[in-house]
Amino acid sequence: MTQSRWDIFCSVVDNYGDVGVAWRLARQLVSEHGIAVRLFVDDLRALSRFASGIAPGVDPARDENLVAGVRLQRWTGASDERLPDEPPSVVVEAFGCGIPVRYAETMARLARPPAWIILEYLSAESWVETHHGLPSPHPTLPLDRHFFFPGFTPATGGLLRERGLLTRRDTFRSDPAALAEFWRRLGVAAVRDAIVVSLFCYPDAPLPALLDAWADGDDSVVCVVPEGVAAGALDRWTEGKVPPPGQSLTRGRLTIASVPFLAQDDYDRLLWAADINFVRGEDSFVRAQWAARPFVWNAYAQAGNAHALKLDAFLSRYTDRIEPREAAALRSFSEAWNDTGDGASTVGALWAALAAVRSGLDKRARSWAHELAKQADLASTLVKFVADRV
């Protein structure tokens, strides 16, 4: 059996992160590894926002689409009885979403079942290294699943990174005409002599307090907000005057520039073009690291405050080799940004401290991306992991 055909299953949890990761992985497996990929998604409408601009695009009304070489198929969960015509070589269950019962039963009847990978969430916690790659017997079927953990060390699966990504980043950023055309296309003006911030956060982040700090601060700030992000908080702060995509609103030293919800490749360019990026979840979190710009992460809230442990583990790694003042500013602001209780009372003052060390954080962002790029990317690591077992 070869690993020429893969099925990836994904359930849309928060509309963006899970399916964003699955889509990037599927595209890369097709384009760089020559693998035929079928991506099963329970919400093609959410996926269509990421794939917009990629001909022929995703038609959410259809159960099947072919986009960028990836065959997309709608599925409805464990009870879905629709099966591929033939079993694939590899099955990837993204983030423990499960696979259809009949599909798993068909796998179990094969003389040589497909390799079954559970792609886990990203974490910088140390236990990930010891759990990466471990097998887990299915509770009722004669099948083994293997846990595959993305991560920040060679003992993990690494991070998604397409071939030539960093070269494309540097080429774009060093071309004033390309940057100017990008901002023009998005309808964003007046970025010169301002701190350009891209904003992607969860609804419960203490955004109004930060907007107040930017509006009343000493620096000019242009906050670029994709359509639909933090809509409730922005609506309240602007008193119902959130600008439509392509337009802006200025209050004090702050300009809020609304842009359309961007396809993934254009979102990458936004991260490359901005001076500091506010990101959330997993997909934009990883892309901000490849952007090599200072960033603030809004972790996805989990029961038992597990997200706070993830934030702490990442910050411990990221700030390990920077000046104490820079590390303290980033940690304090990040903790306040992720504190849905008291964060609003401190995030404004902490912004000033963060902005004061931005040059040092910019240097760290570049060195961090350079260090990570020495490791194998997640798609390549996954292909090798499967090849050793198929």
N, C-alpha and C positions, 0 to 999 in steps of 0.2 A: 504493500500500500504506500502511495506517495502522499505528500501533503499539498497536492495541487488544488484541492477544493476545501474551503472552510465555510462553516456557518457560524455567524455571530448573533447572539440573542441579546436584546437590550430592552429594558423597560424605562420609560421616561419618568423620572422621579420629580425633578424640580424644573422641568422644561428645558434645561440647558446642559448641565454638566455631564450627566451619564451618556446621553445620546451624542454629545459633542465629542467625547472621548472615543466612543464606538465608531463614529463616522470617520474621525481622523485615522484610527487604526485600520479600518476597512480600506480607505483610500490608499494608505501607504502599502498595505499588503498587496494590493492590486498593482500599483504603479512601480513599486521597487522590488517586489519579490515574485511577480508573475503568478500570483495565486488568484484563483477564481473565488470570489467572496460573495456570499449571500448574507445580507444584514437584515435580521428580523427586528422590527421596531413596532411597538404598540401605539405609537403616535407619529404618523408620518408628517403631520402638520408641523409639529415641533422641529422635526428634522429638516423640513423644507426651508426653514429660516436660515439654517446653517449652509444649506446647499444652494441658496438663491444665487443666481449669477453664473451657475455652472450648467451650461446647456446639456441636455434639454430641460434640466430642472426636475423637481419633484412635484408630482401631481398628487396631493393628499387624498383626492377622491378615488384614486386607483389603488388596488391592493398590491400591485407590483409596479416597480419603476426600475429603470436602468440608468444610473447616473455615475459619471466618472469611472465607468467600468465596474461599479458595484451594483449587484442586483438587490434591490430593496424590496422587502415583503412585509406587509402588515401581519402581525400576529396578536392573539388576544389572551395569552397567558397559558397556564398549565393545562387548561382544558381544551386548548386548540388542537383539533384533530388533523389539520392540514399538515402534510409532510412533504419534504423535498422528494423529487423523483427517485433519487438514489442517496444513500447515506454519504456524508462527506468524509474527508480524511481527518478533519479536526473540528471540534465543536468548542466555541468560546462562549461561556456564560458570563456576561458582563455584570459585575457587581452583585452576584448572587441573585439574579433576577429569576432563576429557575428556567427550565425548559419544558415543553409539553410532555405529558406523561407517556402518550403513545409514541412520541419521538424517542424518548429514552428507552422504552421497551423494544423498539425496533433496533436501536443500537446494541442492546444486550443480546439480541438473537444472532448477531453477526459472529462469525468465527474469529474475526479480529476487529473489535469495536473501534470506533474513532477515538483519538485522543480527546479527552474532555478537560478543558481548562476553565477554572473559575478565576476570571480577572478581577482582582480585588481593588479596593480604593487605595489611593496614594497616602502614605504616611511616612514621616521621618522617624517614627518611634523605633527604638533599637530591636524590639521583638520581631519586627518584620523580617529581618535578616534570617532569623532561625526558623521562621515559618514559610518562607518563600520556597516554592517547589514541592512542598510536602503533599503526599497523596492522602486522599480521604475516600474510604469505601462508601459506595452508595448504600443507604440503609436497607433497601429491599432488592436491588438488582445487582448482578455480578459485574459491576462497573467501578472503576476507580476514577476519581476526579483529582486534579492537581491544582493547588492554590498558587496563583501567580501574582506576586506583589510588585507593583511599580515602586520605585524608591530612588534614593539619592546616593547609593553606594554600589560598587560592583557585586556585592552579595545579594542584590535585589534584581528586579527586572528592568531597572532604569526608567527613563522618561521617553514619551513620544517625541521624536525629533526627525523630521523628514530630511532626506539627503539634500545638502546644499542650503538648508534653511538659514544658517548664520551668514553665509555669503550673500544671500538675497537680502537679508536684513541690512548688512553693512553697505551694500550697493545702493539700496533705497535711501538709507539715512545720509549717505554722502552726496546725494543728487538733489541740489536745491530745487531744480525744476520739477522733479518727481514729487517732492514734498509739497511744493506749492500747488501742483495739480491735484494732489490728494486732498488737501484742505479745500481747494476750490470745489471739487466734486462733492464734498460733504457739506458745502455751504458754511464752512467755519472761517471766520475772518479774525483779524486783530490778534494773531498768535505771537507776533513779534514783541519782544521785551516783556512777555508774560510767562508765568509758570503754567504750562499746559498739562492739565490733569485729565486722564480718562477715568470714568466712573462706572463701575459695575459692582453692585453690592446687593445684599439681601434687604428686604423691606424693613427689618427691625434694626438695622445699623443706625447709629446716632447721627444721621446725615444733617438734619436741620442745624444742630449746633456747629457742625463743621462749616456749613454754608455761611452761617453768621460770622464765623471766624475769618473766612475768606473775604466776605464782603467788607468787614471792618478792619482788615489787616493792612499791612504796609506794602505788600506785593500785589501786583496785578495777577489775577488767576483766571484762566480760561478753563472751565470745566466742561469737557465733552461727554455728553450723556447719550448713549444709544436709546432709541425709542422703547418705552415700556419699562426701563430700569428705574426702580424706586419711585414709581409713578405717584403713589399716595403721598410720600414725604415731599416730593417736589411740588405737587399740587398745593399742599398746605403751605409750604414755604413761599411759593410764588403767589399765593392767594388766588389760585385758579387760573394763573396766567402762564402755565408751562408752555414754552414756545414749541411749535410744531417742528418736525425735522427740517433742517436747512435754515432755521431762524434762531435767534438768540435773545436773551434777556440780560440786562446789566443792572446790578444793584451794588453801589459802592465800588469796591475794587474787583468785584466778581462778575464775570460774564458766563452765563450758562448757555452753552451751544448744543442744541439738540441735533442729533444725526439719526438717520434710519438705522434700524437693527441691521447689523452688518453680517455678511457671509464670513466664514472663518478666515479666509485669506485676507480680506479687507480688515477684519478685526486685528489680525496680526500686525498689519501696517499701522493701525491706530496705536497699538502698544509701542511699536518702534518709533513713531513720530512724537509721542507724548514725552513729557519730562518726568512724570511720576504716574504710576498706574495703580488704581484701586481695583482689585480683582476679587473674585469669589469662587467658592467651590473647588473644583479640580482642574477643569480644562483651561480656564483663563489664568488660573494660578500657575500652571506649568508654562503657558505661553508668555506670561509676564517674566518668567525667569529667563527664557530664551531671548526676550527683548533686551535684556541687559540694561534695564533702567530701574531706578528705585521703585519699589512697589509695596503696597499694604494689602494683606490678605484678609478677607472676610470668610472665615471657615463656616462650613455648613453645620448648623446647630444640631447636636445629637443628644440623645437621652444620657443622663448621668454626667453631663458636662464633658463628654468624651472629646468634643471638638477643642476644648481648652487644652487638653493633653496633647493633641495633634499640633496646635499652634505653638505650644511651649517647646515641643520636640523640634519643630522646624526652626524656630527662632534660635534655639541653642546651637544648632548646626550652622545656621546662616551667619550668626553674629560671632562665631567662635574666634575669628581672626581679624576683627576690626577694633577700632578704638573704643574704649569703654563708654565715652560720651555718645558716640554714634549708636552703639549697641543699646544703651539705655533709652535713647530717644525713640528708636524703632520699636523696641519691646514695649515701652510704656504706651506709645500711641496705638500699637497693634492690639494690646490688651484692652484698651479703652474702646477701640473701634469694634471689638468683638463682645463687649459687655453691654447687654441689652438693658441692664439695670442702671448702673451709675455712669456709664460711658459718656452720656450727654453732658454731664457736669464737668468733665475734664478734657474732652477731646479738643475743644477749641484752644485751650492753653497749651496742650501737648503738641498741637500742630506747629506752633511757633518754634518749639524745640526741634521738631523733626525737620522743618524747613531750614533751620540753621546748620544742619549737618548734611544737607542734601549732596554736596560735592563729594563728601566721604562715602556716602551711600551709593552714589553713582559709580565710584571706583569699585566698591564691593560688588555691585551688580554685574559689572563687566568681568571681574575675576571669577565670580561664582559661575557665570555662564560658561566661561572658558574651562573651568575645572569640570563641570558637568559634561561638557562636550567631549572630554577625553574618554568617557564611558560609552559602552554600546547603547544604542537607542532601544526603546522597548519593543518595537516591532521586530527588529533583528534578533534581539534576545529571545523573544517568544518563538520565532521561527526555529532558532537553534535548539531551544528547549524541547520543542515538539519533535524535531528531526532526531534527537537522541532517543526518542521513545516510540517512534512510529516504525 
